């Protein structure tokens, strides 16, 4: 998990490295992009940064089950500033019992 600085459908990443190398990997669970229910003007629901790109990821192993995931767009207090230009990405995963 982390800031990978590559958006699968926007931005300047050449030849879609995030889509080709990670999201299409047999080792990474096939899961929809996490989205935020909190609208922010100028952002798509799956944008994870205030500059309008999906650049932060939780990429669970294909051996895990993703039950929920999202982008946490916390509220800003009146006159306050965001502590970062990125929004936290979270995932609830089901880990199978050890064999």
LONU-498470 format. One record per residue: residue number from 1; x, y, z of N, C-alpha, C in turn; residue in three letters. Coordinates in pm, whole numbers. Layout:
% residues N
  nr n.east n.north   n.up ca.east ca.north  ca.up c.east c.north   c.up rest
 NUM      X       Y      Z       X        Y      Z      X       Y      Z  ALA
...
END
This chain:
% residues 99
  nr n.east n.north   n.up ca.east ca.north  ca.up c.east c.north   c.up rest
   1     84    -117      0       0        0      0     88     123      0  UNK
   2     36     229    -58     112      351    -56     84     441   -175  UNK
   3    166     542   -186     158      642   -291    243     593   -408  UNK
   4    178     552   -515     250      497   -630    263     597   -745  UNK
   5    203     716   -731     215      823   -829    186     779   -973  UNK
   6     84     698   -991      43      657  -1125   -107     632  -1123  UNK
   7   -179     699  -1210    -324      685  -1220   -354     593  -1339  UNK
   8   -445     496  -1324    -471      403  -1435   -544     466  -1553  UNK
   9   -610     581  -1535    -685      638  -1647   -669     788  -1668  UNK
  10   -583     853  -1590    -558      996  -1606   -411    1024  -1576  UNK
  11   -367    1144  -1606    -231     1183  -1570   -130    1153  -1678  UNK
  12     -3    1165  -1643     105     1154  -1740    185    1026  -1729  UNK
  13    137     925  -1655     212      799  -1645    215     734  -1785  UNK
  14    333     706  -1834     350      653  -1970    317     504  -1974  UNK
  15    232     466  -2068     195      326  -2093    125     259  -1974  UNK
  16     61     336  -1889     -22      283  -1780     48     177  -1694  UNK
  17    159     213  -1627     230      113  -1547    147      55  -1434  UNK
  18     65     136  -1370     -15       82  -1258   -115     -20  -1309  UNK
  19   -178       6  -1422    -274      -88  -1478   -209    -215  -1529  UNK
  20   -100    -199  -1602     -34     -314  -1664     46    -399  -1566  UNK
  21    115    -337  -1473     204     -412  -1385    139    -457  -1255  UNK
  22     46    -379  -1202      -9     -413  -1072   -156    -454  -1076  UNK
  23   -240    -371  -1134    -383     -402  -1130   -419    -524  -1214  UNK
  24   -338    -558  -1314    -364     -674  -1398   -284    -796  -1354  UNK
  25   -214    -788  -1244    -130     -898  -1197   -215   -1009  -1137  UNK
  26   -173   -1131  -1159    -245    -1245  -1098   -222   -1250   -948  UNK
  27   -124   -1175   -899     -92    -1174   -756   -175   -1073   -677  UNK
  28   -240    -981   -748    -318     -876   -684   -466    -907   -700  UNK
  29   -543    -894   -592    -686     -922   -596   -755    -831   -697  UNK
  30   -847    -888   -772    -927     -811   -867  -1035    -739   -789  UNK
  31  -1019    -610   -773   -1113     -533   -691  -1141    -400   -757  UNK
  32  -1261    -349   -739   -1290     -217   -794  -1210    -108   -723  UNK
  33  -1195       4   -789   -1125      118   -729  -1202     165   -608  UNK
  34  -1133     193   -498   -1204      250   -383  -1255     389   -419  UNK
  35  -1371     422   -366   -1429      553   -395  -1469     620   -265  UNK
  36  -1499     749   -276   -1542      826   -160  -1687     868   -177  UNK
  37  -1768     853    -71   -1905      904    -78  -1911    1055    -55  UNK
  38  -1799    1115    -17   -1793     1259     12  -1748    1332   -115  UNK
  39  -1838    1408   -179   -1798     1478   -299  -1706    1596   -269  UNK
  40  -1608    1615   -355   -1520     1731   -349  -1519    1789   -490  UNK
  41  -1549    1916   -500   -1557     1981   -631  -1428    1961   -710  UNK
  42  -1443    1917   -835   -1328     1898   -923  -1263    1762   -914  UNK
  43  -1311    1673   -824   -1250     1541   -810  -1348    1432   -852  UNK
  44  -1293    1325   -912   -1371     1204   -939  -1385    1127   -808  UNK
  45  -1486    1039   -796   -1500      962   -672  -1379     876   -636  UNK
  46  -1297     834   -736   -1181      750   -706  -1050     829   -695  UNK
  47  -1054     961   -708    -932     1040   -691   -888    1036   -546  UNK
  48   -760    1010   -526    -706      999   -390   -619    1118   -351  UNK
  49   -608    1215   -440    -527     1333   -412   -603    1458   -457  UNK
  50   -577    1567   -388    -645     1692   -420   -611    1743   -559  UNK
  51   -503    1695   -619    -468     1738   -754   -538    1655   -862  UNK
  52   -637    1574   -823    -727     1510   -917   -682    1382   -982  UNK
  53   -603    1301   -912    -560     1172   -966   -575    1063   -861  UNK
  54   -588     939   -908    -583      823   -819   -438     777   -814  UNK
  55   -368     811   -706    -225      778   -697   -190     700   -571  UNK
  56   -288     675   -485    -265      602   -360   -343     471   -365  UNK
  57   -280     364   -321    -338      231   -340   -323     142   -218  UNK
  58   -420      52   -202    -407      -68   -121   -427    -181   -221  UNK
  59   -324    -261   -242    -328     -368   -340   -318    -503   -268  UNK
  60   -433    -560   -228    -427     -684   -152   -388    -803   -239  UNK
  61   -327    -899   -176    -292    -1024   -242   -417   -1091   -296  UNK
  62   -403   -1166   -403    -516    -1239   -460   -565   -1350   -367  UNK
  63   -489   -1383   -263    -533    -1484   -166   -625   -1426    -59  UNK
  64   -644   -1294    -59    -731    -1228     38   -860   -1185    -30  UNK
  65   -965   -1168     51   -1094    -1122      0  -1115    -979     47  UNK
  66  -1145    -892    -47   -1175     -753    -15  -1323    -742     16  UNK
  67  -1357    -695    137   -1499     -680    171  -1548    -537    150  UNK
  68  -1462    -439    175   -1497     -298    151  -1368    -219    134  UNK
  69  -1379    -107     62   -1264      -19     46  -1315     121     14  UNK
  70  -1234     220     46   -1277      355     17  -1165     456     26  UNK
  71  -1202     579     -7   -1113      694      6  -1176     782    114  UNK
  72  -1100     810    218   -1152      889    330  -1123    1037    306  UNK
  73  -1229    1108    271   -1217     1253    249  -1274    1322    371  UNK
  74  -1188    1345    465   -1226     1400    594  -1274    1544    578  UNK
  75  -1361    1587    665   -1410     1725    656  -1302    1825    699  UNK
  76  -1310    1941    640   -1219     2049    677  -1293    2144    769  UNK
  77  -1232    2177    880   -1293     2274    971  -1295    2411    904  UNK
  78  -1389    2493    945   -1400     2628    888  -1266    2699    899  UNK
  79  -1213    2743    786   -1086     2814    785   -964    2725    797  UNK
  80   -985    2593    813    -871     2502    829   -818    2456    695  UNK
  81   -706    2391    698    -644     2339    577   -632    2188    589  UNK
  82   -629    2119    475    -605     1975    476   -463    1950    522  UNK
  83   -439    1846    601    -303     1818    648   -213    1761    538  UNK
  84   -272    1718    426    -194     1661    316   -267    1686    185  UNK
  85   -196    1670     74    -264     1678    -55   -315    1541    -99  UNK
  86   -299    1439    -14    -351     1304    -40   -458    1269     63  UNK
  87   -556    1189     19    -658     1136    109   -623     992    145  UNK
  88   -645     953    269    -617      814    306   -705     715    230  UNK
  89   -646     605    188    -717      496    124   -719     381    224  UNK
  90   -835     315    238    -849      208    336   -913      86    271  UNK
  91   -893     -30    333    -954     -153    285   -980    -246    403  UNK
  92  -1097    -310    402   -1130     -417    495  -1106    -548    420  UNK
  93  -1017    -631    474    -980     -756    408  -1016    -875    495  UNK
  94  -1052    -984    430   -1077    -1110    499   -954   -1198    475  UNK
  95   -888   -1233    583    -768    -1317    574   -808   -1459    607  UNK
  96   -780   -1555    517    -818    -1693    545   -738   -1751    660  UNK
  97   -795   -1848    730    -719    -1911    840   -595   -1983    788  UNK
  98   -496   -1992    872    -373    -2061    835   -402   -2209    814  UNK
  99   -336   -2271    716    -360    -2415    689   -310   -2502    801  UNK
END
